[in-house]
Amino acid sequence: MWEQGKFKQFLDFIKRREKNGFDSYFEAAMGMPIERVIPLWQDYLARIAARRSEIVRLPLSATLPNEEAFHKFAASYGISVSSE
């Protein structure tokens, strides 16, 4: 959902208890039934698997002093922080 820019919308649907005719808040946020989401999920998993060696090099945790340091940290590891 984050990569699709749908996470905030997901939370909004939950807050409003609205599913827009779908069976779940997840489907409502994605704007499609789960059957259409599955290929997106499979593609995501394939991309994660391809980057496994990079991912396991990430620190388990980090405390940063400010937003600028966070953005530098994220950029240095190739982490997307954009929700759009």
LINGIUR-V147286 format. One line per field, one symbol per residue. ss: DSSP state (H for helix, E for strand, L for the rest). A space follows every 50 residues. Layout:
BEGIN
ss = ???
END
This chain:
BEGIN
ss = LLLLLLHHHHHHHHHHLLLLLLLLHHHHHHLLLHHHHHHHHHHHHHHHHH LHHHHLLLLLLLLLLLHHHHHHHHHHLLLLLLLL
END
